[in-house]
C-alpha cells in the first residue's frame, strides 16, 4: 500500500522541516491550503511543496556558484 499524499499538520511540518505552529499559521494566513476532515486538518504534499517554493527567496545571490532553478520558477 502506498503512503497517502494527505498529511496531518505534524507530517506537513516534518516534510517542510518547520514547526507545527508554522503550518497552522500558514493555514490561518491562507498561505497554505488545507482541508478539514472532521475535526482534523489535512494538507496535500503538493500544497506543502508549493508553499515552500512560493516563500523561497535567494539569500545571497552574489555568492559564488551557478544558480539553481526551482521547479516551476522560470
C-alpha positions as CSV (number, residue, x, y, z in Angstrom):
1,X,0.0,0.0,0.0
2,X,1.4,3.4,-1.0
3,X,1.6,6.2,1.6
4,X,-1.2,8.7,1.4
5,X,-0.4,12.1,-0.2
6,X,-2.6,13.7,2.5
7,X,-0.6,14.8,5.6
8,X,-1.6,15.8,9.1
9,X,-0.2,19.1,10.3
10,X,2.6,17.3,12.1
11,X,3.5,15.3,9.0
12,X,3.4,18.5,6.9
13,X,5.7,20.2,9.4
14,X,8.1,17.3,9.2
15,X,8.1,17.4,5.4
16,X,8.7,21.1,5.4
17,X,11.2,20.9,8.3
18,X,9.4,23.6,10.2
19,X,7.4,23.6,13.5
20,X,3.7,22.6,13.6
21,X,2.9,26.2,14.6
22,X,4.3,27.4,11.3
23,X,2.0,25.1,9.4
24,X,-1.1,26.3,11.4
25,X,0.0,29.9,11.0
26,X,0.4,29.5,7.2
27,X,-3.1,27.8,7.0
28,X,-4.6,30.6,9.1
29,X,-3.0,33.3,7.0
30,X,-4.3,31.5,3.8
31,X,-0.8,30.9,2.5
32,X,-1.1,27.1,2.8
33,X,-4.2,25.3,1.5
34,X,-5.7,22.7,3.8
35,X,-8.9,20.7,4.0
36,X,-10.9,19.8,7.1
37,X,-11.7,16.1,7.7
38,X,-14.0,16.0,10.8
39,X,-12.1,18.0,13.4
40,X,-8.7,17.4,11.8
41,X,-6.8,19.2,9.0
42,X,-5.1,17.6,6.1
43,X,-2.6,19.1,3.7
44,X,-1.7,17.6,0.3
45,X,2.1,17.0,-0.2
46,X,1.9,19.1,-3.4
47,X,0.5,22.1,-1.4
48,X,3.3,21.9,1.1
49,X,5.9,21.9,-1.7
50,X,4.1,24.8,-3.4
51,X,4.0,26.8,-0.2
52,X,7.8,26.3,0.3
53,X,8.6,27.3,-3.2
54,X,6.3,30.4,-3.0
55,X,8.1,31.5,0.1
56,X,11.6,30.7,-1.2
57,X,14.0,33.6,-1.8
58,X,17.6,33.7,-2.7
59,X,19.5,34.7,0.5
60,X,22.9,35.6,-1.0
61,X,22.7,35.9,-4.8
62,X,26.3,37.3,-5.1
63,X,27.8,34.1,-3.6
64,X,29.9,32.1,-6.0
65,X,28.3,29.1,-7.7
66,X,25.9,28.7,-10.5
67,X,22.2,29.5,-9.9
68,X,19.9,26.5,-9.4
69,X,16.4,26.9,-10.8
70,X,13.5,25.8,-8.5
71,X,11.0,23.6,-10.3
72,X,8.1,25.8,-11.7
73,X,10.1,29.0,-11.2
74,X,11.4,30.1,-14.6
